[in-house]
Amino acid sequence: MTDTDFPAEGRGVDELLDEMRVERQGDLDWRGGKAFSLVYNTDDPELEKLQHEVAGMFLHENALNPFRYATLLRMEGEVVAAARSLFGAGAGSLSSGGTESIFLAVQTARDHARARGVMAPELVCARTAHPAFAKACKYLDVTQRFTEVGSDGRADPDAIAAAIGPDTALVVASAPGYPFGVIDPVTEIAAIAAERDVLCHVDACLGGWLLPFWEQLGQEVPPWDFRVEGVTSLSADIHKYGYCYKGISTINYRDPELYQRQVFMYDDWPGGLYASASAAGTRPAPPIAGAWATINHLGSNGYLRLARRVLAATEGFLAAVDQVDGVRAEPSPDMSVFQIAVDPDSDRPVDIEAVGDRMDERGWNMDRQQGGLHVMLSPGHDKVAELFGSDLQASVADQGSASGKEHTYGGVVDGA
Ligand SMILES: Cc1ncc(COP(=O)(O)O)c(C=O)c1O
């Protein structure tokens, strides 16, 4: 290295691979079942083998112009069609992730409102809506209006109705929301939106690829998709419970004409027509090919099998939490995502942050949020529920004091 940060000499393949292999041993170990978000672990070596092969096979293709790659074009179309049949309707596209899908829904709603003469559009959502909405509103110059949630953690339809005004372009419901894993009352919220002639987006980034199978397992799932009148768009991430590797989500609209507001066409330059359906220009092909391969490898049966394991993990973890005096899953979740909080009905003094620290010392990676510890379960968690329960029991017993870890979710790399 010279005194600049740019490497002066190129280094050999083996040396670089060795360095990275060694260093990443210290990174999050998601295979052991002691990590909760960031990776959706199927614990399925066949699927993993397929995904590694596919990622390598399509490493260099560019989906900016899918017409140059007939295979990519077909696969993308089939993934969009699979999403359409899962959610009950819709025209739409793939995107790089939940945040991009949400950006696209907000942009579409904003432009739809502008076309109707609303020049300062607003978005109404509950406090529990994902920060991607705040980010989209910031970038797209849309005013965000928040409503408080009820004690069950769900968006309050009355509060949403009261927050809708003449400039409201979009109302949001989550299925489920990230913090508590509860599904907002989509039917009521979408009805209010329709009555006020406002678009309604369902953020099913988390639930979209699990809830259809959860329902088939006999679980009670309140209506949340295009079967609900008034839902106009829906985001759902294949890189979450669709079990593909990162970089793939779906955004769907009930009305194909509304979807057209998302599409960008431009030919006012010397380079020819530039057409693009999502925010990115150049698009990596591996997530598209990976999504297609994953969906076709698993099929409905495979998704059902994995949903059964997520359900077993959820029942196991919730039962384990239930056994520990002083904490509880609060509010009660609708899915495999929940918060462990102090139990207000127990006399046992619990510092939930300290419990998180003791769990971390026992090898768990507990995500902190303001009201407790966040848990998001994958199929691979079905084998660690008992261990989690005994470690939680021990961590409440020897909780001691908290180290003051921050409540964080994402992170920023210093760009200076
Ligand atoms: C409910 C919900 N919406 C949106 C997102 C954003 O998804 P992404 O991180 O893929 O951008 C997440 C991520 O966890 C989420 O849980």
The ligand as a MOL file (V3000), in Angstrom:
LIG
                    3D

  0  0  0     0  0            999 V3000
M  V30 BEGIN CTAB
M  V30 COUNTS 16 16 0 0 0
M  V30 BEGIN ATOM
M  V30 1 C -42.1420 -4.6470 6.6640 0
M  V30 2 C -40.9080 -4.2710 5.8980 0
M  V30 3 N -41.0040 -3.4150 4.8700 0
M  V30 4 C -39.9310 -3.0450 4.1560 0
M  V30 5 C -38.6770 -3.5390 4.4470 0
M  V30 6 C -37.4940 -3.0730 3.6570 0
M  V30 7 O -36.9220 -4.1010 2.9420 0
M  V30 8 P -35.4200 -4.0510 2.3940 0
M  V30 9 O -34.5430 -4.1080 3.6060 0
M  V30 10 O -35.3350 -5.2500 1.5230 0
M  V30 11 O -35.2110 -2.7940 1.6470 0
M  V30 12 C -38.5410 -4.4390 5.5050 0
M  V30 13 C -37.2390 -4.9980 5.8550 0
M  V30 14 O -37.0990 -5.7720 6.7810 0
M  V30 15 C -39.6740 -4.8110 6.2580 0
M  V30 16 O -39.6020 -5.6610 7.2950 0
M  V30 END ATOM
M  V30 BEGIN BOND
M  V30 1 1 1 2
M  V30 2 1 2 3
M  V30 3 2 2 15
M  V30 4 2 3 4
M  V30 5 1 4 5
M  V30 6 1 5 6
M  V30 7 2 5 12
M  V30 8 1 6 7
M  V30 9 1 7 8
M  V30 10 2 8 9
M  V30 11 1 8 10
M  V30 12 1 8 11
M  V30 13 1 12 13
M  V30 14 1 12 15
M  V30 15 2 13 14
M  V30 16 1 15 16
M  V30 END BOND
M  V30 END CTAB
M  END
